[in-house]
Amino acid sequence: MSSYLVTGAAGFIGSKVSENLLQAGHQVIGVDNLDPVYDLRMKEWRLDRLAEYPAFTLYRQSICDREALNDIAAKHKGLAGVINLAAKAGVRDSVLDPWSYYNTNLTGTLNLLEMCRNEGIRKFILASTSSIYGENAPYPTPETADSSLPLQPYAASKKAAETLCYSYHYLYGLDVTVARYFTVYGPAGRPGMSMFRFAKWILEGHEVAVFGDGNQTRGFTYLDDIAAGTVLALKPLGYEIINLGGHESISINDLIRKFEIVIGKKANVKYYPQNAADMSASWADTRKAHELLGWKPQTSLDEGIRNVVAWYQQESSWASQVSTE
């Protein structure tokens, strides 16, 4: 079997991708600086699951530390690929601190690309975002849609990383797949995202804050489907940008109603002005993922919501203490 370096291994998507690779018999070299951008108990919960696999090794390092990455690569020769899932995420926070977003999402990516070039690693996967398509995209959105007008520094930093990856493909023959993720959710998700918030707020009787009128829509994508598509993208493709997104688009108001049904409790919804950094819609055209990877999302939104609620109830002894800010 092969060895892969997965950055952001303690993160929401990185931990599931690592788990999938380990279950397939591969060795995973995880890199994560455990940035306390949200409650570290979330990351520790994910790492506890990965620690059960003898083939998993974690380095608590930042991808912004070039020397640390070089040391890791020197200890693990013959890596089959790098999956870069380490990122500063979140469209709103990127408006407040764009420097940290560019440092991690662009300079960190550059460090990893240089590591691949120096070590002869042939495959690189970059996690990108549907936010890159901006406000005027066609729906469902194909990969050919304009991505030159991102609305926030987060999306702009990901666009810059994508173009940098192409440069390394062109100059050095690095095989690169850019996976553009669409609104990923699932158990143990980021606490600042709507799925975690709605489960917590409705179960505990808190106010459910909605920014905008709630008619904005999202094509939510279940974590297991995203992880499966990411692993499939390890195949040689040259340089490709591929959407990985949910097959069901839903308004925030309708999403809350689904949570009410699953939980059996009415939500106390309060509406606030829409944030300028938020997009009004996202919905992926995934035909390319099906053609190149044989990938289609498998988990329905109803099933995914039930899983999120069940996880929260099971882990509520500590998850209830996690801040959603």
N, C-alpha and C positions, 0 to 999 in steps of 0.2 A: 504494500500500500504506500501512499504518498504522504509527504509532510507539507502542511500549509501554515503560513503565518497569517493570523487573523487579528487585525487591530480592532480596538473597541470590543474586546472579547467579553467584558463584563456588561456591555450595553444590551439593550433590549433585542436588537436584531443580531448583534455579534455573538451573543451567548447561544442563540438558537441555531445560527449557522455553524458555530463550533460544535454544538451537540450533534447536529446532523452528520458532520464530517467524522466525528468520533464514533458514532453509531455505525458508520460505513466502514470502520476499521482504519481510518487515517490517523496520523499524528497531527495534533494542533498545537502550534506555538502561539499563545495568546499574548497580546500586548495591550495594556490598558493602564492609564495613569490614575484611574478611579477619581476623576474630577468630581468634586462634591457639588456639581451644578444642581443636583437634587439629592434627596436622602440616600445615603450610601447603603442603607439596609436593602434597598432594591437591588443594587449591584451585588451585594454580598449574598443575597438569596440566590441570584443566578449563578454566581461563582461556586456556591456550595454544591449545586447540581453538577457542574463541570468537574469539580474536584474528585468526583466518584470515578472518573476515567483515568487510568494510569497513563494514557497517551496524551494527556493534556498538561502543558506547562505554561505557567503565567509569569510574565515579566511586568512588574509595575513600573512602566516607563511611558513617557510621552512620545508621540510620533514627531513632535517638534524638536526632540533631542537627537540630533543626527549621529553623534558619537555612540549613544546608547543603542541605536538601531544597528549601527555597524558592528558593535560588540555581539549583539544577538545573532546577526547573520553569520558572524564568524564561528559561533558555537553550533550553528545548525546549517551545515552545508547541504546542498542538494534540495533546497526547497522547490516544490513543484509550482508554487504560486503564492501570491500575496492578495488577500482580500481586505481592502481598506474600508472598514466600517467605523473607524474612529472619526468623530466629527463633533464640532459645535453645532447643535441643531436648535431649531426654533426660530420662526420668522420674526416674532416680536422682539425677543431679546437681542437679535442681531442689530436692530436699530439702535439699541442702547450701547452696545459694545462691539462695533464692527471690527476693531483691531484684533480681538481674540478670535473672531470667526475666520478672518483671513489667515492668521497665524496657523491655526490648526488645519483648516480645510484646504488651504493652498500650500503653505510652506511645509506642512506635515506630509501632504501628498508628494511634493517635490522630493523630500527626503526619502520616501519609500520608492519612488521611481528611480532615484539615484542608486538606492540599495539594489534594486532589480538589475540595473545596468551593470553595476560593479560585480555582482555575484552571479550573473548569467541566469537569473530567474526569468522564465519565459512568459509567465501568465500574471496579469494584474487585473483585479476587479475593483472598480471605484463605485461606491454607493453615492448616487446623486439623488435628485429630488424633482417631483412634479412641479414644485414652486418655480422651477426654471422657465416654465412656459408663460409666466406672466398672466395678465388679466384678459387678454383678447384671443385666447386659444380656441380653436374649434373643438367641439365635444361630440364623441369621445376624441381625445387628443392623440394624434400619431406622433412618432418621433421626428417626423419631418416638419412639424409645426415650428414657427419662429420661437427661438429661445434667446433672442438678443436683447430683450427688454425686461429683465428680472425686476421685481418690485422691491426687494429687500437685499441688504448685504449678504444674508445667508444664501439666497439663491444665486446672487452674483458671485460669491466665493465658490460655489459648486460649479458654475459655468466656467469660471477661470480654471478650476481643477480639471474639468473635462478637456478643455483645449490644451492644457499642459500635457495631459495623457496622450492626446493625439500627436503632439510633438515628439514624445518618446517612442511612440509607435512608428512614426515616419523616420526618425533618425536612427533608431536602434533595433527596429523590428520587434519591439515588445508587443505581445498579443494582449489587447486591452478590451475588456467589456465594461461599459458604463451602464449600470442598472439604475434607472430612474424610478424611485419608489413613490407610490401614491398612498399617503395617509395610512400608515401601518398601525395596527392595533392588535391587542391580544392580552393574555394574562401577564402580569408583571410588567405592564407597559409603563412608559414615562408618565409620572404623576401629573405633569402639566398638560397632558393631552386630554381631549374630551372624553374618551372612553373611561379612563380611570376616574376622572372627575365626576362624570355622571353616575357611575356605580357608587362611588363614595357619597356624593351629595344626596342622592335619592335614598339610599339605604339608611343613611344617618339623619335624614330629615333636614339637611342644610339647604340653603338657597342654591338654586341652579342658575348660575350666571351665564347668559348668552350675549355675546357681543354682536350686535346687528339684530335684524328682525327674525333670525332663525330660518330664513328661507334660503340661505346659502347652502350649497350642496357639496358633498364629498363622496369620492369613490373609495370607500374604506377597504383595506386589504389586510387579511388575516396573517399574523406572524408566520405561521407554519408554511403558508403559501409563498410568502416572500423568501423565507429561508430556502425552500426547495428550489425556487427559481434562481437564487443566487448560486447555489451549488451546481445547478445545471449549466450556468454561465461560465464554469471553469473550462468548458470545452474550447478548443482552438477556433477562433472566429475572425482573427485579424484585428480590426478595430470596429466595434459595433456599439451603438447606443440602443438600449432596449428598455421599453416600459415594462414595469412589473406593477400591476394595479388591479384593484377589485373590479368585479364584473357587475356590482350593484352600486348605483349612485343614489344618495338619499339626502334630504334636507335635514338640518340640525333639529328642527321641530319634530319631524317624523322619527328621527333617531331617539329623541327623548321619549316619545310615545312608546317605542319598542322597549326601552328600559323600564318604563312604567309597567308594561305588561309582564315582563320577566320577573320584576321585583314584586309586583303586586301592590304598588304604592304610588300615589300621585306625587309628581314633582312640583316643587315650589319654584317656578321659573320667574326670573327677573331679567329684563332686557336692558342692555347698556349700549352706548354708541359703538358702532363698528370700528375696529382698529384699522388704520390705513394700511398696515402691513398685510392684512388678511386678504386672501383671494376669495372671490365670490363663488367659485366652483372649481372642481377637479374631477376628471373622469378619464380613465386611460383607454386608449385603443391598444389592445394587447395582441393584435394579429401577428406582429413580428416575433414576439416571444413564443407564440405557438409554432410559427414556421421554423424558427432557428433552434429553439430549445425543446419543443414539444411540451411547453408549459401552459397550463390553464389554472386559474384559481379554483380551488376545490371546496373551500369552506364558505357556507352561506353566512350572510350577515346575522341572521337569527341565531344560528348555531354559535357564531363567534361571540355575540353579546351574552348568550347563556354561559359560555366559558369564562368570560371576563367577570361576570357577576359571581359565578361559583368560586373562582379563584379568590376574589376579594373576600367573600364570606369565609373561606377556609383560612385565609391569612390575616383576618381582620384584627387579631390580637396585636399585631404590629403595624399592619398596613393602614389601620385607622389613624395612626399617629403620623403618617407621612403627609407632609404639606403638599397641597396642590398648586402652590404659587410658583 
